[in-house]
């Protein structure tokens, strides 16, 4: 699974489009919009996030230039 993710990320980085990769842990149910994130590395100490929290981050980040061509570690 990790090798497949690495191949996917390498492909995304090299095809000549703007990209943002969001790495997150286990998705949980419920409504909790809180999250923590770090740029250009995986988040430590957090392996779960609600689907609503992940969606909230992605929707808000989609047009933010500071997330262009970077990966984001996202968790609770």
N, CA, C and O atoms as CSV, one atom per row, in Angstrom:
chain,resi,resn,atom,element,x,y,z
A,1,UNK,N,N,0.819,-1.185,0.000
A,1,UNK,CA,C,0.000,0.000,0.000
A,1,UNK,C,C,0.874,1.265,0.000
A,1,UNK,O,O,0.577,2.225,-0.711
A,2,UNK,N,N,1.942,1.263,0.793
A,2,UNK,CA,C,2.820,2.433,0.848
A,2,UNK,C,C,3.515,2.646,-0.487
A,2,UNK,O,O,3.632,3.779,-0.952
A,3,UNK,N,N,3.978,1.563,-1.108
A,3,UNK,CA,C,4.630,1.701,-2.418
A,3,UNK,C,C,3.667,2.264,-3.455
A,3,UNK,O,O,4.059,3.087,-4.282
A,4,UNK,N,N,2.404,1.824,-3.417
A,4,UNK,CA,C,1.409,2.357,-4.345
A,4,UNK,C,C,1.190,3.848,-4.111
A,4,UNK,O,O,1.072,4.609,-5.071
A,5,UNK,N,N,1.135,4.276,-2.853
A,5,UNK,CA,C,0.957,5.695,-2.537
A,5,UNK,C,C,2.153,6.506,-3.022
A,5,UNK,O,O,1.989,7.600,-3.562
A,6,UNK,N,N,3.353,5.970,-2.830
A,6,UNK,CA,C,4.556,6.666,-3.296
A,6,UNK,C,C,4.546,6.811,-4.812
A,6,UNK,O,O,4.901,7.870,-5.329
A,7,UNK,N,N,4.148,5.772,-5.531
A,7,UNK,CA,C,4.067,5.842,-6.996
A,7,UNK,C,C,3.036,6.882,-7.432
A,7,UNK,O,O,3.276,7.659,-8.356
A,8,UNK,N,N,1.892,6.886,-6.761
A,8,UNK,CA,C,0.839,7.847,-7.095
A,8,UNK,C,C,1.334,9.275,-6.880
A,8,UNK,O,O,1.141,10.137,-7.738
A,9,UNK,N,N,1.971,9.527,-5.734
A,9,UNK,CA,C,2.451,10.879,-5.451
A,9,UNK,C,C,3.537,11.297,-6.435
A,9,UNK,O,O,3.567,12.452,-6.859
A,10,UNK,N,N,4.419,10.389,-6.801
A,10,UNK,CA,C,5.452,10.705,-7.790
A,10,UNK,C,C,4.811,11.055,-9.128
A,10,UNK,O,O,5.229,12.008,-9.786
A,11,UNK,N,N,3.817,10.302,-9.527
A,11,UNK,CA,C,3.114,10.586,-10.790
A,11,UNK,C,C,2.462,11.961,-10.756
A,11,UNK,O,O,2.564,12.723,-11.717
A,12,UNK,N,N,1.803,12.274,-9.672
A,12,UNK,CA,C,1.123,13.568,-9.547
A,12,UNK,C,C,2.127,14.711,-9.640
A,12,UNK,O,O,1.869,15.716,-10.302
A,13,UNK,N,N,3.265,14.557,-8.980
A,13,UNK,CA,C,4.270,15.634,-8.961
A,13,UNK,C,C,4.907,15.882,-10.320
A,13,UNK,O,O,5.420,16.972,-10.571
A,14,UNK,N,N,4.881,14.888,-11.199
A,14,UNK,CA,C,5.642,15.008,-12.450
A,14,UNK,C,C,4.794,15.217,-13.700
A,14,UNK,O,O,5.348,15.266,-14.798
A,15,UNK,N,N,3.474,15.341,-13.579
A,15,UNK,CA,C,2.654,15.443,-14.792
A,15,UNK,C,C,2.409,16.875,-15.249
A,15,UNK,O,O,1.728,17.093,-16.250
A,16,UNK,N,N,2.950,17.846,-14.536
A,16,UNK,CA,C,2.885,19.217,-15.023
A,16,UNK,C,C,1.614,19.978,-14.686
A,16,UNK,O,O,1.263,20.926,-15.388
A,17,UNK,N,N,0.923,19.588,-13.635
A,17,UNK,CA,C,-0.264,20.324,-13.192
A,17,UNK,C,C,-0.037,20.810,-11.754
A,17,UNK,O,O,0.840,20.305,-11.053
A,18,UNK,N,N,-0.822,21.777,-11.331
A,18,UNK,CA,C,-0.789,22.165,-9.921
A,18,UNK,C,C,-1.423,21.052,-9.103
A,18,UNK,O,O,-2.399,20.436,-9.532
A,19,UNK,N,N,-0.871,20.797,-7.934
A,19,UNK,CA,C,-1.366,19.706,-7.114
A,19,UNK,C,C,-1.257,20.052,-5.634
A,19,UNK,O,O,-0.454,20.894,-5.232
A,20,UNK,N,N,-2.062,19.400,-4.854
A,20,UNK,CA,C,-1.973,19.391,-3.393
A,20,UNK,C,C,-2.336,17.982,-2.952
A,20,UNK,O,O,-3.390,17.462,-3.318
A,21,UNK,N,N,-1.473,17.373,-2.178
A,21,UNK,CA,C,-1.726,16.043,-1.646
A,21,UNK,C,C,-2.052,16.196,-0.166
A,21,UNK,O,O,-1.291,16.812,0.580
A,22,UNK,N,N,-3.167,15.642,0.255
A,22,UNK,CA,C,-3.568,15.675,1.659
A,22,UNK,C,C,-3.424,14.266,2.210
A,22,UNK,O,O,-4.104,13.337,1.775
A,23,UNK,N,N,-2.528,14.128,3.174
A,23,UNK,CA,C,-2.317,12.831,3.831
A,23,UNK,C,C,-3.050,12.858,5.160
A,23,UNK,O,O,-2.837,13.746,5.985
A,24,UNK,N,N,-3.904,11.888,5.352
A,24,UNK,CA,C,-4.639,11.841,6.607
A,24,UNK,C,C,-4.706,10.422,7.119
A,24,UNK,O,O,-4.457,9.458,6.395
A,25,UNK,N,N,-5.046,10.324,8.376
A,25,UNK,CA,C,-5.135,9.014,9.012
A,25,UNK,C,C,-6.503,8.406,8.842
A,25,UNK,O,O,-7.177,8.604,7.831
A,26,UNK,N,N,-6.884,7.688,9.818
A,26,UNK,CA,C,-8.162,6.984,9.842
A,26,UNK,C,C,-9.316,7.981,9.826
A,26,UNK,O,O,-9.332,8.923,10.618
A,27,UNK,N,N,-10.286,7.780,8.925
A,27,UNK,CA,C,-11.463,8.649,8.863
A,27,UNK,C,C,-12.541,8.122,9.800
A,27,UNK,O,O,-12.838,6.927,9.814
A,28,UNK,N,N,-13.122,9.027,10.583
A,28,UNK,CA,C,-14.177,8.641,11.519
A,28,UNK,C,C,-15.468,9.384,11.183
A,28,UNK,O,O,-15.466,10.377,10.456
A,29,UNK,N,N,-16.568,8.875,11.733
A,29,UNK,CA,C,-17.865,9.517,11.560
A,29,UNK,C,C,-18.022,10.626,12.600
A,29,UNK,O,O,-17.170,10.806,13.470
A,30,UNK,N,N,-19.108,11.351,12.494
A,30,UNK,CA,C,-19.382,12.426,13.438
A,30,UNK,C,C,-19.165,13.772,12.781
A,30,UNK,O,O,-18.688,13.869,11.650
A,31,UNK,N,N,-19.522,14.792,13.508
A,31,UNK,CA,C,-19.376,16.147,12.988
A,31,UNK,C,C,-18.419,16.907,13.894
A,31,UNK,O,O,-18.797,17.374,14.968
A,32,UNK,N,N,-17.190,17.021,13.451
A,32,UNK,CA,C,-16.153,17.734,14.191
A,32,UNK,C,C,-15.264,18.410,13.156
A,32,UNK,O,O,-14.525,17.736,12.439
A,33,UNK,N,N,-15.329,19.715,13.075
A,33,UNK,CA,C,-14.571,20.452,12.063
A,33,UNK,C,C,-13.160,20.810,12.511
A,33,UNK,O,O,-12.438,21.484,11.777
A,34,UNK,N,N,-12.757,20.379,13.686
A,34,UNK,CA,C,-11.417,20.698,14.187
A,34,UNK,C,C,-10.375,19.788,13.556
A,34,UNK,O,O,-10.612,18.599,13.340
A,35,UNK,N,N,-9.237,20.358,13.270
A,35,UNK,CA,C,-8.133,19.594,12.718
A,35,UNK,C,C,-6.831,20.341,12.964
A,35,UNK,O,O,-6.824,21.534,13.267
A,36,UNK,N,N,-5.733,19.610,12.827
A,36,UNK,CA,C,-4.392,20.201,12.820
A,36,UNK,C,C,-3.769,19.829,11.486
A,36,UNK,O,O,-4.109,18.801,10.900
A,37,UNK,N,N,-2.860,20.663,11.010
A,37,UNK,CA,C,-2.181,20.309,9.773
A,37,UNK,C,C,-0.756,20.837,9.790
A,37,UNK,O,O,-0.435,21.801,10.485
A,38,UNK,N,N,0.080,20.187,9.013
A,38,UNK,CA,C,1.461,20.615,8.800
A,38,UNK,C,C,1.747,20.521,7.307
A,38,UNK,O,O,1.227,19.642,6.620
A,39,UNK,N,N,2.566,21.419,6.821
A,39,UNK,CA,C,2.940,21.412,5.401
A,39,UNK,C,C,4.202,20.595,5.199
A,39,UNK,O,O,5.109,20.600,6.031
A,40,UNK,N,N,4.240,19.895,4.078
A,40,UNK,CA,C,5.412,19.180,3.576
A,40,UNK,C,C,5.910,18.050,4.471
A,40,UNK,O,O,7.080,17.672,4.403
A,41,UNK,N,N,5.037,17.518,5.299
A,41,UNK,CA,C,5.379,16.323,6.068
A,41,UNK,C,C,4.099,15.731,6.628
A,41,UNK,O,O,3.044,16.365,6.601
A,42,UNK,N,N,4.197,14.530,7.127
A,42,UNK,CA,C,3.038,13.892,7.750
A,42,UNK,C,C,2.879,14.412,9.169
A,42,UNK,O,O,3.859,14.776,9.820
A,43,UNK,N,N,1.662,14.444,9.636
A,43,UNK,CA,C,1.385,14.923,10.986
A,43,UNK,C,C,1.721,13.818,11.991
A,43,UNK,O,O,1.489,12.638,11.727
A,44,UNK,N,N,2.255,14.200,13.116
A,44,UNK,CA,C,2.615,13.233,14.151
A,44,UNK,C,C,1.595,13.260,15.279
A,44,UNK,O,O,1.005,14.301,15.568
A,45,UNK,N,N,1.395,12.131,15.904
A,45,UNK,CA,C,0.565,12.061,17.091
A,45,UNK,C,C,-0.930,12.142,16.841
A,45,UNK,O,O,-1.705,12.366,17.771
A,46,UNK,N,N,-1.334,11.963,15.610
A,46,UNK,CA,C,-2.754,12.039,15.302
A,46,UNK,C,C,-3.039,11.091,14.153
A,46,UNK,O,O,-2.555,11.294,13.039
A,47,UNK,N,N,-3.819,10.061,14.419
A,47,UNK,CA,C,-4.058,9.101,13.348
A,47,UNK,C,C,-5.511,9.024,12.920
A,47,UNK,O,O,-5.871,8.140,12.143
A,48,UNK,N,N,-6.360,9.929,13.407
A,48,UNK,CA,C,-7.769,9.909,13.025
A,48,UNK,C,C,-8.285,11.331,12.842
A,48,UNK,O,O,-7.814,12.271,13.481
A,49,UNK,N,N,-9.255,11.460,11.960
A,49,UNK,CA,C,-9.916,12.740,11.737
A,49,UNK,C,C,-11.322,12.429,11.234
A,49,UNK,O,O,-11.530,11.439,10.533
A,50,UNK,N,N,-12.275,13.268,11.589
A,50,UNK,CA,C,-13.626,13.040,11.083
A,50,UNK,C,C,-13.679,13.355,9.594
A,50,UNK,O,O,-12.904,14.164,9.083
A,51,UNK,N,N,-14.596,12.707,8.923
A,51,UNK,CA,C,-14.801,13.003,7.504
A,51,UNK,C,C,-15.165,14.470,7.310
A,51,UNK,O,O,-14.735,15.102,6.345
A,52,UNK,N,N,-15.962,15.009,8.236
A,52,UNK,CA,C,-16.356,16.418,8.119
A,52,UNK,C,C,-15.157,17.343,8.301
A,52,UNK,O,O,-15.066,18.364,7.619
A,53,UNK,N,N,-14.244,17.012,9.195
A,53,UNK,CA,C,-13.042,17.825,9.387
A,53,UNK,C,C,-12.134,17.793,8.171
A,53,UNK,O,O,-11.609,18.826,7.755
A,54,UNK,N,N,-11.947,16.600,7.595
A,54,UNK,CA,C,-11.120,16.474,6.393
A,54,UNK,C,C,-11.742,17.244,5.231
A,54,UNK,O,O,-11.046,17.969,4.519
A,55,UNK,N,N,-13.041,17.088,5.043
A,55,UNK,CA,C,-13.726,17.805,3.963
A,55,UNK,C,C,-13.651,19.311,4.164
A,55,UNK,O,O,-13.460,20.059,3.205
A,56,UNK,N,N,-13.801,19.755,5.401
A,56,UNK,CA,C,-13.722,21.191,5.705
A,56,UNK,C,C,-12.361,21.753,5.312
A,56,UNK,O,O,-12.282,22.814,4.692
A,57,UNK,N,N,-11.290,21.047,5.667
A,57,UNK,CA,C,-9.960,21.517,5.292
A,57,UNK,C,C,-9.814,21.561,3.766
A,57,UNK,O,O,-9.369,22.568,3.214
A,58,UNK,N,N,-10.183,20.485,3.095
A,58,UNK,CA,C,-9.991,20.406,1.645
A,58,UNK,C,C,-10.768,21.495,0.921
A,58,UNK,O,O,-10.228,22.146,0.026
A,59,UNK,N,N,-12.014,21.702,1.290
A,59,UNK,CA,C,-12.829,22.743,0.637
A,59,UNK,C,C,-12.218,24.122,0.866
A,59,UNK,O,O,-12.176,24.939,-0.054
A,60,UNK,N,N,-11.746,24.388,2.079
A,60,UNK,CA,C,-11.162,25.699,2.369
A,60,UNK,C,C,-9.789,25.884,1.732
A,60,UNK,O,O,-9.400,27.011,1.428
A,61,UNK,N,N,-9.051,24.798,1.526
A,61,UNK,CA,C,-7.683,24.891,1.012
A,61,UNK,C,C,-7.608,24.888,-0.506
A,61,UNK,O,O,-6.573,25.242,-1.070
A,62,UNK,N,N,-8.667,24.503,-1.167
A,62,UNK,CA,C,-8.616,24.212,-2.592
A,62,UNK,C,C,-8.111,25.379,-3.447
A,62,UNK,O,O,-7.464,25.154,-4.470
A,63,UNK,N,N,-8.389,26.588,-3.051
A,63,UNK,CA,C,-7.945,27.730,-3.854
A,63,UNK,C,C,-6.932,28.608,-3.121
A,63,UNK,O,O,-6.714,29.754,-3.512
A,64,UNK,N,N,-6.324,28.096,-2.087
A,64,UNK,CA,C,-5.331,28.860,-1.341
A,64,UNK,C,C,-3.942,28.630,-1.947
A,64,UNK,O,O,-3.481,27.490,-1.998
A,65,UNK,N,N,-3.284,29.666,-2.396
A,65,UNK,CA,C,-1.992,29.486,-3.064
A,65,UNK,C,C,-0.904,28.881,-2.173
A,65,UNK,O,O,0.043,28.287,-2.689
A,66,UNK,N,N,-1.016,29.018,-0.863
A,66,UNK,CA,C,0.033,28.467,0.010
A,66,UNK,C,C,0.034,26.932,0.042
A,66,UNK,O,O,0.981,26.330,0.547
A,67,UNK,N,N,-1.008,26.297,-0.488
A,67,UNK,CA,C,-1.064,24.836,-0.527
A,67,UNK,C,C,-0.725,24.273,-1.902
A,67,UNK,O,O,-0.749,23.058,-2.096
A,68,UNK,N,N,-0.414,25.132,-2.842
A,68,UNK,CA,C,-0.105,24.706,-4.209
A,68,UNK,C,C,1.228,23.960,-4.235
A,68,UNK,O,O,2.233,24.436,-3.708
A,69,UNK,N,N,1.214,22.800,-4.849
A,69,UNK,CA,C,2.405,21.979,-5.045
A,69,UNK,C,C,3.100,21.621,-3.730
A,69,UNK,O,O,4.320,21.720,-3.602
A,70,UNK,N,N,2.304,21.214,-2.779
A,70,UNK,CA,C,2.828,20.761,-1.493
A,70,UNK,C,C,1.954,19.627,-0.983
A,70,UNK,O,O,0.856,19.398,-1.492
A,71,UNK,N,N,2.442,18.928,0.012
A,71,UNK,CA,C,1.562,17.957,0.654
A,71,UNK,C,C,1.308,18.395,2.085
A,71,UNK,O,O,2.136,19.040,2.728
A,72,UNK,N,N,0.138,18.021,2.552
A,72,UNK,CA,C,-0.348,18.430,3.852
A,72,UNK,C,C,-0.608,17.203,4.698
A,72,UNK,O,O,-1.294,16.280,4.258
A,73,UNK,N,N,-0.073,17.179,5.898
A,73,UNK,CA,C,-0.424,16.162,6.873
A,73,UNK,C,C,-1.598,16.695,7.673
A,73,UNK,O,O,-1.529,17.793,8.225
A,74,UNK,N,N,-2.664,15.931,7.739
A,74,UNK,CA,C,-3.909,16.405,8.354
A,74,UNK,C,C,-4.371,15.387,9.402
A,74,UNK,O,O,-4.388,14.182,9.150
A,75,UNK,N,N,-4.740,15.891,10.569
A,75,UNK,CA,C,-5.234,15.021,11.625
A,75,UNK,C,C,-5.948,15.799,12.686
A,75,UNK,O,O,-6.158,17.003,12.540
A,76,UNK,N,N,-6.319,15.150,13.731
A,76,UNK,CA,C,-7.055,15.765,14.840
A,76,UNK,C,C,-6.141,15.913,16.028
A,76,UNK,O,O,-6.562,16.411,17.072
